[in-house]
């Protein structure tokens, strides 16, 4: 079965530094991978999508890489701010036959210290 | 723009009682709809998804059921709640490339 892993330990970094979160998966070849942000008690919010034929995607201070050989995606937040503190989830596309389905990781909790 | 509503926001129910959680979507037609559960310290678990009225697919055998009586309405139900049904329930609608989540319902079964 598909398995997706994120570092379950919380990540604490100093304001202004770059945060790097990891998402590893096995037993699947997704067409794309997504990253979401989730604040406590709220639903996840979509941030970025990267396709299997893309190595890197950027959006403002966010950067995502996708290595289909390593089966790994890295999520970077540059010039991090306390407001970036949240849990970040990665999700794999496991769609079949025109039905859009995703499997989510457990998320990594990021805390940016002022 | 699209909006997704869920209610209630929080719910405390005794074991063995029934459950009905409702989700409605505005601003889109014929959406793919999803129910997820998020237990403490765990990832989002897909429970049900629907591609149209009356069409429900179950992902995990469990004590819950889902229905889609209208195009933009998705209901999660149980006849008798178990302690293990506690969690954060999220409704979402999805496109080919992303999912949009509702605010969630926090369910505590005592």
Interface residues (C-beta under 8 A of the other chain):
Chain A: X4 X8 X32 X34 X41 X42 X43 X44 X45 X46 X49 X89 X91 X95 X99 X100 X101 X102 X103 X104 X105 X106 X107
Chain B: X32 X36 X41 X42 X43 X44 X46 X49 X51 X57 X88 X90 X92 X94 X95 X96 X97 X98 X99 X100 X101 X102 X103 X104 X106
